[in-house]
Amino acid sequence: MSDRFSGIGVAIRSEVRGRKDGEFATVCSTLVHENTAVAAGAGTGNLAQLMLDGKLNKPGVWPVEQALPTELFEQTMQSRGIKIQGLPN
């Protein structure tokens, strides 16, 4: 969803259902940022930073969701001042 007046904000909500640690789980996360370009740049910058630091090494072409562990993604986004809220259901 984007801000219909300025066209630059972004809000994303995701819900994933599946198994975690052998148990059925549903996890929701939300991200709200006033500027889509800044949020996208932070995500891209995180991937580059992790590769340069040697913390992400997944050869080939992968969707970000498969290449980057959630915990590492949350840590790097937080380091750039972007908070992602996740709530287990």
N, C-alpha and C positions, 0 to 999 in steps of 0.2 A: 504494500500500500504506500502511496506517495502523497505528500501534501498537495492537495488540488489547487491551492492558490500559488504557492511558490514553485512546485514541481521538483523540489530538491530534497525533501525529507524522505525517510524510509522507515517502515515498521514491518517486521517479519515475525511470524509466529509459526513454530513447527511442533508437530506432535508425532512421536515415534512409538510404535507398539511392537513389542517383541520380547525376547528373553535376555535377561541380564543376570549373570551369576547363577544361571540355572532356573531362575524364577521369572514368571510372566511380569512384565513391567510396561508402563506407559510413561514417557517422559516428554514434557513440554518445555519449550524454550522460547523466549521473546527477545527481540533486539529492536530498540527504537533509537534513531539518530536523526538529528536535524539536517544532515547533509549526506546524501547517498554517495557522492564521490569520495568524501572523507572516510566513510565506513568501508567502502570497497577498497580504497587505497590502503587502509589499515590492514584489512584481510590479506591483500596481496603482499604488502610489506612484511607481514608476519611470516608468510611462507618463504619469502626470500631470506629473511633473517634466520629462520630455522635451518634452511639449507646451508647458508654461509657458516653458521655456528656448528654444523655437523650434527644437529639434533633431529633432522629429517632427511632420511636417505632412502627413498623408495624409487628405484630406477623404473623407467617406463612412463606411460601415461595413465594416470589414475584420477578418478574424481577426488576432490579434496576430502570428502567425507570418509573415503577409504584410506587415504594416504596419511591423514593427520588424526592422531588420537584426540578425543574430545577434551581430555584434561589439559593437554598441551595447547590446544586451540584456545581454551578459556584463559589459560595463564598468559598467553601472548597478547590476546585481545585486551585483557585487563592491564597489561603493561603499557598499552597504548591509550588507556583511558576509556575503553569501550566496555561497558558492562553488559553481560548476557545473563539473563535470569533463567534458571532452569528449575523446574519443580516436578519431582516425581509424583505421579498420581497413584 
